[in-house]
Amino acid sequence: MSIFEYNGSALIAMVGKNCFAIASDRRLGVQLQTVATDFKRINQVHDRLFIGLSGLATDAQTLYQRLMFRHKLYQLREERDMKPETFASLVSAILYEKRFGPYFCQPVIAGLSDEDRPFICTMDSIGAKELAKDFVVAGTASESLYGACEAMFKPDMEAEELFEIVSQALLSSVDRDCLSGWGGHVYVVTPTEVKERILKGRMD
């Protein structure tokens, strides 16, 4: 078993019309044994920027703390929040810095730019960025997430429809992966508000 699959995870970010959604499962496991069913994989950097970290849970928590430290320094120096593109470059640089002994994480970054344009991207454990115009996925359920998202995605969805599509894609995908699941955690972000919802899924 790969170290990336040790705790299990499923992450998805999808773009709508001037909005985006980012969602994850809630299971924390040690291989096939479930340890927690309310694990938080998605973290808020600021009002319009979120990061989800799939992979090894301990590394994800360490990496998130380092990223928040760097973002707070940026806020103090620049007196503004980081743009999503800038934050993605920061994450990439921090991961590449540790390329010979990497953080075993695959980040998913989603944010809104100053012009309310959604930005999503993912990267591997050494910071190679993959930008997308529609959706990005990561984690042990990524293969089934790709299939569900390819089938369900439509351009320019409004926030409520986007929530529905992301939720259905996540729930149907984690049912096909025994290392992730136990419900879902969805954030839908528009220029004016952030909606957070908990999904109830199969409890096995």
Backbone as JSON, one array per atom type, in Angstrom:
{
  "sequence": "MSIFEYNGSALIAMVGKNCFAIASDRRLGVQLQTVATDFKRINQVHDRLFIGLSGLATDAQTLYQRLMFRHKLYQLREERDMKPETFASLVSAILYEKRFGPYFCQPVIAGLSDEDRPFICTMDSIGAKELAKDFVVAGTASESLYGACEAMFKPDMEAEELFEIVSQALLSSVDRDCLSGWGGHVYVVTPTEVKERILKGRMD",
  "N": [[0.84, -1.2, 0.0], [0.55, 2.17, -0.88], [2.04, 5.06, 0.71], [0.48, 7.3, 0.44], [-2.05, 6.3, 0.48], [-2.52, 5.52, 3.02], [-4.15, 6.78, 5.04], [-6.46, 7.25, 3.6], [-8.6, 9.17, 1.42], [-10.69, 11.66, -0.19], [-11.01, 14.19, -2.47], [-12.38, 17.08, -4.04], [-12.67, 19.77, -6.31], [-14.65, 22.18, -7.9], [-15.69, 24.3, -10.59], [-18.0, 27.0, -10.96], [-20.38, 29.44, -12.15], [-18.93, 32.36, -11.56], [-18.34, 31.31, -9.04], [-17.29, 28.68, -6.79], [-16.95, 25.23, -5.75], [-15.75, 23.2, -3.11], [-15.0, 20.03, -1.9], [-14.87, 17.28, 0.42], [-14.32, 13.92, 1.73], [-15.08, 12.42, 5.0], [-13.71, 10.55, 6.42], [-11.15, 9.23, 8.51], [-8.69, 6.96, 8.43], [-6.67, 4.08, 9.42], [-5.11, 2.41, 7.28], [-7.25, -0.18, 6.64], [-8.76, 0.15, 8.88], [-11.1, 2.17, 10.53], [-10.64, 5.26, 12.08], [-11.55, 7.85, 12.72], [-14.56, 9.7, 12.1], [-15.13, 12.25, 11.46], [-13.23, 13.84, 10.26], [-11.33, 16.7, 9.28], [-10.57, 17.84, 6.18], [-10.48, 20.0, 4.54], [-9.41, 23.31, 4.59], [-9.82, 26.75, 5.52], [-8.23, 29.47, 4.11], [-8.44, 32.27, 3.67], [-11.31, 34.5, 3.35], [-12.03, 33.99, 0.66], [-10.58, 31.86, -0.22], [-9.59, 28.49, -0.24], [-8.03, 25.46, 0.91], [-7.58, 22.05, 0.29], [-6.27, 19.08, 1.65], [-5.13, 16.09, 0.63], [-3.95, 12.72, 1.22], [-1.3, 11.7, 3.45], [-2.36, 12.12, 6.71], [-1.02, 13.3, 8.93], [1.12, 14.68, 7.74], [-0.38, 16.42, 6.2], [-1.55, 18.09, 8.14], [0.73, 19.28, 9.26], [1.8, 20.59, 7.0], [-0.31, 22.38, 6.44], [-0.16, 24.06, 8.69], [2.34, 25.27, 8.27], [1.79, 26.64, 5.89], [-0.2, 28.45, 6.69], [1.26, 29.99, 8.46], [3.07, 31.21, 6.67], [1.23, 32.62, 5.11], [0.13, 34.42, 6.95], [2.37, 35.98, 7.52], [2.67, 37.17, 5.03], [0.27, 38.66, 4.93], [0.78, 40.52, 6.99], [2.99, 41.88, 5.93], [2.17, 42.8, 3.37], [-0.37, 43.81, 3.76], [-2.79, 42.81, 2.77], [-4.9, 40.15, 1.47], [-3.71, 37.01, 0.16], [-3.66, 36.32, -3.33], [-5.36, 33.68, -5.11], [-3.75, 32.48, -7.14], [-1.17, 33.27, -6.4], [-0.99, 32.05, -3.91], [-1.09, 29.36, -4.69], [1.36, 29.16, -5.99], [3.03, 29.56, -3.79], [2.45, 27.24, -2.23], [3.36, 25.3, -4.01], [6.11, 25.95, -4.1], [6.89, 25.46, -1.43], [6.43, 22.72, -1.24], [8.2, 21.77, -3.23], [10.61, 22.5, -2.2], [11.02, 20.56, -0.3], [11.6, 18.3, -1.76], [13.27, 16.01, -1.68], [12.59, 14.64, 0.53], [9.64, 14.35, 0.74], [6.52, 16.05, 1.72], [3.84, 13.93, 2.16], [1.48, 14.62, 0.52], [-1.32, 15.64, -1.47], [-2.26, 18.58, -2.57], [-5.33, 20.43, -3.01], [-6.35, 23.38, -4.36], [-8.56, 26.07, -4.14], [-10.1, 29.07, -5.12], [-11.36, 32.5, -5.25], [-10.67, 35.08, -7.49], [-9.79, 38.64, -7.49], [-11.48, 39.7, -9.39], [-13.69, 38.15, -9.16], [-13.34, 35.72, -10.43], [-13.27, 32.25, -10.66], [-10.67, 30.1, -9.42], [-8.97, 27.08, -9.7], [-6.79, 24.47, -8.68], [-4.53, 21.69, -8.59], [-1.86, 19.72, -7.21], [1.11, 17.6, -7.27], [3.05, 15.68, -4.84], [5.5, 16.94, -4.9], [5.05, 19.45, -5.8], [4.3, 19.98, -8.5], [2.3, 21.78, -10.53], [-1.13, 21.5, -11.54], [-3.34, 22.98, -13.48], [-6.81, 23.76, -13.96], [-9.85, 24.27, -15.83], [-12.33, 23.36, -15.24], [-12.75, 21.12, -13.23], [-10.96, 19.67, -10.43], [-9.44, 16.79, -8.91], [-8.44, 14.72, -6.1], [-6.75, 12.25, -4.05], [-7.52, 8.93, -2.65], [-9.84, 8.11, -3.88], [-9.74, 9.19, -6.37], [-9.84, 8.21, -9.04], [-12.48, 7.23, -9.49], [-13.76, 9.62, -8.93], [-12.94, 11.25, -11.07], [-14.35, 10.04, -13.19], [-17.06, 10.41, -12.4], [-17.21, 13.22, -12.28], [-16.55, 13.97, -14.91], [-18.81, 13.02, -16.19], [-20.9, 14.51, -15.03], [-20.33, 17.27, -14.95], [-21.11, 20.63, -15.94], [-20.63, 23.65, -17.76], [-20.64, 26.98, -16.28], [-22.44, 26.81, -13.97], [-24.91, 27.67, -11.53], [-24.69, 28.5, -7.97], [-26.29, 26.72, -6.32], [-26.92, 24.55, -7.99], [-24.35, 23.71, -8.56], [-23.51, 22.86, -6.02], [-25.18, 20.61, -5.76], [-24.29, 18.93, -7.87], [-21.55, 18.51, -7.21], [-21.84, 17.25, -4.72], [-23.26, 14.89, -5.41], [-21.4, 13.7, -7.13], [-19.25, 13.3, -5.36], [-20.38, 11.58, -3.35], [-21.19, 9.33, -4.85], [-18.74, 8.48, -5.76], [-17.1, 7.89, -3.5], [-18.34, 5.64, -2.58], [-17.3, 3.71, -4.16], [-14.8, 3.27, -3.28], [-12.9, 1.86, -0.8], [-11.36, 3.11, 1.11], [-12.08, 5.68, 1.62], [-14.8, 7.91, 2.53], [-17.78, 7.86, 4.53], [-19.65, 10.01, 4.67], [-19.72, 13.55, 3.76], [-18.1, 16.77, 3.25], [-18.85, 19.91, 2.33], [-18.02, 22.96, 0.77], [-19.42, 25.82, -0.61], [-18.56, 28.56, -2.44], [-19.25, 31.89, -3.07], [-19.04, 35.26, -4.47], [-20.21, 36.75, -2.41], [-20.83, 35.14, -0.2], [-20.09, 32.27, 1.95], [-20.98, 28.98, 1.94], [-21.35, 26.27, 4.04], [-21.71, 22.81, 4.18], [-22.68, 19.67, 5.61], [-22.57, 16.39, 4.46], [-24.5, 13.41, 4.58], [-23.53, 10.14, 4.28], [-23.02, 6.7, 3.19], [-22.48, 4.64, 5.99], [-20.29, 2.83, 6.18]],
  "CA": [[0.0, 0.0, 0.0], [1.29, 3.43, -0.95], [1.89, 5.91, 1.89], [-0.6, 8.24, 0.15], [-3.32, 5.61, 0.72], [-2.52, 5.04, 4.41], [-5.31, 7.31, 5.77], [-7.63, 7.35, 2.71], [-9.12, 10.54, 1.25], [-11.33, 12.02, -1.46], [-11.12, 15.66, -2.55], [-12.85, 17.55, -5.33], [-13.0, 21.19, -6.44], [-15.33, 22.39, -9.19], [-15.94, 25.7, -10.91], [-19.32, 27.38, -11.45], [-20.43, 30.81, -12.67], [-18.44, 33.26, -10.49], [-18.35, 30.61, -7.75], [-16.67, 27.36, -6.85], [-17.24, 24.32, -4.63], [-14.68, 22.27, -2.75], [-15.64, 19.01, -1.05], [-14.04, 16.13, 0.81], [-14.97, 12.93, 2.59], [-14.82, 12.71, 6.42], [-13.11, 9.38, 7.09], [-9.73, 9.09, 8.79], [-8.44, 5.54, 8.72], [-5.31, 3.55, 9.38], [-5.37, 1.38, 6.27], [-8.67, -0.53, 6.54], [-9.43, 0.42, 10.15], [-11.57, 3.56, 10.64], [-10.24, 5.87, 13.34], [-12.44, 8.98, 12.99], [-15.56, 9.9, 11.05], [-15.4, 13.7, 11.33], [-11.92, 14.44, 10.0], [-11.42, 17.91, 8.45], [-9.52, 17.86, 5.16], [-10.5, 21.3, 3.85], [-9.16, 24.43, 5.5], [-10.03, 28.08, 4.95], [-7.06, 30.34, 4.22], [-9.16, 33.51, 3.96], [-12.73, 34.46, 2.94], [-12.26, 33.56, -0.72], [-9.55, 30.87, -0.59], [-9.61, 27.24, 0.54], [-7.1, 24.41, 0.49], [-7.85, 20.69, 0.76], [-5.03, 18.3, 1.61], [-5.31, 14.64, 0.68], [-2.68, 12.02, 1.48], [-1.01, 11.34, 4.84], [-3.03, 13.13, 7.55], [-0.04, 14.02, 9.77], [1.82, 15.62, 6.86], [-1.36, 17.44, 5.8], [-1.69, 19.05, 9.24], [2.0, 20.02, 9.35], [1.88, 21.47, 5.84], [-1.29, 23.46, 6.61], [0.38, 25.01, 9.68], [3.4, 26.04, 7.6], [1.16, 27.52, 4.9], [-0.87, 29.54, 7.4], [2.34, 30.85, 8.97], [3.56, 32.02, 5.55], [0.17, 33.53, 4.68], [0.01, 35.5, 7.94], [3.5, 36.87, 7.28], [2.32, 37.92, 3.81], [-0.75, 39.64, 5.31], [1.42, 41.58, 7.77], [3.88, 42.66, 5.08], [1.48, 43.39, 2.21], [-1.65, 44.36, 4.22], [-3.89, 42.29, 1.94], [-4.91, 38.69, 1.38], [-3.03, 36.44, -0.99], [-4.49, 35.87, -4.45], [-5.27, 32.22, -5.25], [-2.6, 32.1, -7.98], [0.02, 33.48, -5.58], [-0.99, 31.0, -2.88], [-0.73, 28.1, -5.37], [2.82, 29.21, -6.2], [3.64, 29.37, -2.47], [2.33, 25.82, -1.89], [4.26, 24.59, -4.92], [7.5, 26.21, -3.67], [7.13, 24.78, -0.15], [6.51, 21.28, -1.52], [9.4, 21.49, -4.01], [11.72, 22.68, -1.26], [11.19, 19.3, 0.45], [11.4, 17.24, -2.75], [14.04, 14.79, -1.4], [11.88, 13.95, 1.62], [8.46, 15.21, 0.55], [5.26, 15.9, 2.43], [3.04, 12.99, 1.37], [0.18, 15.29, 0.36], [-1.71, 16.19, -2.77], [-3.17, 19.68, -2.26], [-6.31, 20.98, -3.96], [-6.52, 24.79, -4.0], [-9.7, 26.7, -4.82], [-10.3, 30.43, -4.64], [-11.93, 33.5, -6.15], [-9.77, 36.22, -7.7], [-10.39, 39.95, -7.21], [-12.54, 39.93, -10.39], [-14.67, 37.07, -8.91], [-13.1, 34.61, -11.35], [-12.82, 31.11, -9.87], [-9.37, 29.49, -9.74], [-8.75, 25.8, -9.03], [-5.59, 23.76, -9.12], [-4.02, 20.63, -7.72], [-0.45, 19.44, -7.51], [1.59, 16.36, -6.67], [3.72, 15.88, -3.56], [6.68, 17.81, -5.03], [4.65, 20.8, -6.21], [4.03, 20.18, -9.93], [0.92, 22.28, -10.58], [-2.04, 21.13, -12.62], [-4.44, 23.96, -13.48], [-7.97, 23.27, -14.71], [-10.94, 25.23, -16.02], [-13.61, 22.74, -14.86], [-12.68, 20.49, -11.9], [-9.76, 18.89, -10.08], [-9.7, 15.8, -7.88], [-7.25, 14.13, -5.48], [-7.04, 11.25, -3.01], [-7.61, 7.51, -3.04], [-11.04, 7.93, -4.71], [-9.62, 10.12, -7.51], [-10.23, 7.61, -10.32], [-13.95, 7.26, -9.62], [-14.16, 11.03, -8.96], [-12.76, 11.71, -12.45], [-15.46, 9.53, -13.99], [-18.32, 11.06, -12.0], [-17.14, 14.64, -12.65], [-16.62, 14.05, -16.39], [-20.19, 12.76, -16.6], [-21.88, 15.44, -14.45], [-19.95, 18.69, -15.03], [-21.59, 21.53, -16.99], [-20.06, 24.99, -17.52], [-21.47, 28.12, -15.8], [-23.51, 26.41, -13.05], [-25.15, 28.54, -10.37], [-24.18, 27.92, -6.73], [-27.09, 25.59, -5.81], [-26.73, 23.41, -8.89], [-22.97, 23.29, -8.36], [-23.52, 22.07, -4.78], [-25.83, 19.33, -6.04], [-23.41, 18.12, -8.73], [-20.36, 18.13, -6.43], [-22.27, 16.3, -3.68], [-23.58, 13.6, -6.05], [-20.14, 13.14, -7.62], [-18.47, 12.83, -4.2], [-21.02, 10.44, -2.68], [-21.16, 8.14, -5.69], [-17.35, 8.04, -5.93], [-16.53, 7.27, -2.29], [-18.93, 4.3, -2.44], [-16.49, 2.78, -4.95], [-13.44, 3.26, -2.71], [-13.09, 1.42, 0.6], [-10.5, 3.86, 2.02], [-12.66, 7.0, 1.88], [-16.25, 7.87, 2.68], [-18.37, 8.29, 5.8], [-20.23, 11.35, 4.54], [-18.94, 14.54, 3.03], [-17.99, 18.13, 3.78], [-18.87, 20.72, 1.1], [-18.06, 24.42, 0.84], [-19.73, 26.52, -1.87], [-18.1, 29.93, -2.21], [-19.64, 32.9, -4.05], [-18.41, 36.54, -4.07], [-20.84, 37.37, -1.24], [-20.99, 34.26, 0.96], [-19.52, 30.92, 1.99], [-21.92, 28.03, 2.52], [-20.71, 25.01, 4.45], [-22.72, 21.78, 4.44], [-22.21, 18.31, 5.9], [-23.4, 15.37, 3.77], [-24.55, 12.1, 5.23], [-23.34, 9.09, 3.27], [-23.02, 5.35, 3.75], [-21.65, 4.56, 7.19], [-19.53, 1.57, 6.22]],
  "C": [[0.88, 1.25, 0.0], [1.05, 4.26, 0.32], [0.77, 6.94, 1.69], [-1.97, 7.63, 0.47], [-3.49, 5.19, 2.18], [-3.75, 5.49, 5.18], [-6.59, 7.37, 4.92], [-8.12, 8.78, 2.6], [-9.81, 10.67, -0.1], [-11.55, 13.52, -1.46], [-11.54, 16.06, -3.96], [-13.09, 19.06, -5.27], [-13.57, 21.4, -7.83], [-15.73, 23.85, -9.35], [-17.38, 25.89, -11.39], [-19.25, 28.78, -12.03], [-20.11, 31.79, -11.54], [-18.52, 32.62, -9.11], [-17.58, 29.31, -7.91], [-17.13, 26.54, -5.65], [-16.02, 23.47, -4.38], [-15.26, 21.31, -1.71], [-14.65, 17.9, -0.72], [-14.88, 15.12, 1.56], [-14.58, 13.23, 4.04], [-14.12, 11.57, 7.16], [-11.61, 9.58, 7.32], [-9.49, 7.65, 9.18], [-6.96, 5.26, 8.88], [-5.42, 2.28, 8.55], [-6.86, 1.04, 6.28], [-9.45, -0.28, 7.83], [-9.83, 1.89, 10.23], [-11.28, 4.09, 12.04], [-11.19, 7.02, 13.71], [-13.38, 9.16, 11.82], [-15.96, 11.37, 10.92], [-14.1, 14.46, 11.05], [-12.04, 15.59, 9.0], [-10.26, 17.94, 7.47], [-9.4, 19.21, 4.46], [-10.33, 22.41, 4.87], [-9.32, 25.75, 4.77], [-8.78, 28.93, 5.18], [-7.51, 31.77, 4.49], [-10.55, 33.41, 3.34], [-12.97, 33.82, 1.59], [-11.28, 32.49, -1.17], [-9.55, 29.67, 0.35], [-8.54, 26.29, 0.01], [-7.55, 23.08, 1.1], [-6.58, 19.89, 0.63], [-5.34, 16.81, 1.73], [-3.94, 14.0, 0.93], [-2.53, 11.7, 2.96], [-1.48, 12.46, 5.77], [-2.03, 13.93, 8.39], [0.72, 15.05, 8.95], [0.88, 16.74, 6.43], [-1.49, 18.51, 6.88], [-0.43, 19.91, 9.39], [2.11, 21.03, 8.22], [0.91, 22.64, 5.96], [-0.78, 24.51, 7.6], [1.48, 25.88, 9.06], [2.82, 27.05, 6.62], [0.48, 28.7, 5.57], [0.15, 30.53, 7.99], [2.83, 31.79, 7.87], [2.49, 33.02, 5.07], [0.0, 34.7, 5.65], [1.18, 36.49, 7.81], [3.23, 37.77, 6.07], [1.29, 39.01, 4.13], [-0.14, 40.82, 6.07], [2.26, 42.5, 6.89], [3.13, 43.44, 4.0], [0.16, 44.11, 2.57], [-2.81, 44.02, 3.28], [-3.82, 40.78, 1.95], [-4.2, 38.24, 0.11], [-4.03, 36.07, -2.08], [-4.34, 34.35, -4.58], [-4.05, 31.76, -6.06], [-1.28, 32.22, -7.2], [0.15, 32.38, -4.54], [-0.6, 29.65, -3.48], [0.78, 28.04, -5.61], [3.58, 29.0, -4.89], [3.62, 27.89, -2.07], [3.31, 25.01, -2.72], [5.72, 24.73, -4.47], [7.83, 25.47, -2.37], [7.26, 23.27, -0.36], [7.81, 20.94, -2.25], [10.67, 21.61, -3.17], [12.06, 21.37, -0.54], [11.16, 18.08, -0.5], [12.17, 15.95, -2.45], [13.49, 14.01, -0.21], [10.53, 14.6, 1.72], [7.38, 15.02, 1.62], [4.39, 14.98, 1.57], [1.6, 13.49, 1.23], [-0.05, 15.64, -1.1], [-2.7, 17.32, -2.49], [-4.15, 19.97, -3.39], [-6.6, 22.4, -3.49], [-7.67, 25.37, -4.81], [-9.91, 28.08, -4.24], [-10.97, 31.31, -5.69], [-10.94, 34.66, -6.26], [-10.51, 37.54, -7.38], [-11.53, 40.28, -8.18], [-13.64, 38.87, -10.27], [-14.54, 35.92, -9.92], [-12.6, 33.41, -10.54], [-11.49, 30.54, -10.36], [-9.29, 28.17, -9.0], [-7.47, 25.18, -9.55], [-5.25, 22.67, -8.11], [-2.55, 20.44, -8.05], [-0.03, 18.13, -6.86], [2.43, 16.7, -5.43], [5.0, 16.7, -3.68], [6.34, 19.12, -5.75], [4.47, 21.05, -7.7], [2.56, 20.53, -10.11], [0.15, 21.73, -11.78], [-3.24, 22.06, -12.54], [-5.59, 23.41, -14.32], [-9.03, 24.36, -14.79], [-12.28, 24.67, -15.52], [-13.59, 22.13, -13.46], [-11.32, 19.85, -11.7], [-10.13, 17.93, -8.96], [-8.37, 15.29, -7.3], [-7.69, 13.08, -4.46], [-7.18, 9.85, -3.55], [-8.82, 7.25, -3.94], [-10.95, 8.73, -6.01], [-10.08, 9.5, -8.83], [-11.74, 7.63, -10.52], [-14.48, 8.7, -9.61], [-14.03, 11.61, -10.38], [-13.95, 11.29, -13.31], [-16.77, 10.24, -13.69], [-18.34, 12.53, -12.44], [-17.22, 14.83, -14.16], [-18.07, 13.92, -16.85], [-21.14, 13.89, -16.18], [-21.58, 16.92, -14.7], [-20.62, 19.4, -16.21], [-20.97, 22.9, -16.72], [-21.12, 25.98, -17.0], [-22.66, 27.7, -14.94], [-23.67, 27.47, -11.96], [-24.79, 27.78, -9.1], [-24.95, 26.68, -6.27], [-26.92, 24.35, -6.68], [-25.32, 22.83, -8.74], [-22.85, 22.42, -7.1], [-24.08, 20.67, -5.03], [-24.91, 18.4, -6.83], [-22.19, 17.61, -7.96], [-20.71, 17.06, -5.4], [-22.54, 14.92, -4.28], [-22.31, 12.92, -6.54], [-19.32, 12.55, -6.47], [-19.07, 11.56, -3.61], [-20.98, 9.18, -3.54], [-19.74, 7.6, -5.85], [-16.79, 7.35, -4.69], [-17.15, 5.89, -2.02], [-18.13, 3.26, -3.22], [-15.05, 2.71, -4.45], [-13.55, 2.94, -1.22], [-12.23, 2.22, 1.6], [-11.02, 5.27, 2.31], [-14.17, 6.87, 2.02], [-16.73, 8.46, 3.98], [-18.89, 9.72, 5.73], [-19.31, 12.31, 3.8], [-19.02, 15.91, 3.66], [-17.87, 19.04, 2.56], [-18.9, 22.21, 1.43], [-18.42, 24.94, -0.55], [-19.46, 28.0, -1.63], [-18.51, 30.82, -3.38], [-18.98, 34.22, -3.63], [-18.98, 37.12, -2.78], [-20.92, 36.46, -0.01], [-20.26, 32.93, 0.8], [-20.54, 30.01, 2.65], [-21.2, 26.72, 2.81], [-21.81, 24.0, 4.75], [-22.05, 20.44, 4.72], [-23.15, 17.34, 5.19], [-23.38, 14.09, 4.57], [-24.47, 11.04, 4.13], [-23.44, 7.72, 3.93], [-22.04, 5.23, 4.9], [-20.91, 3.21, 7.28], [-18.24, 1.7, 5.39]]
}
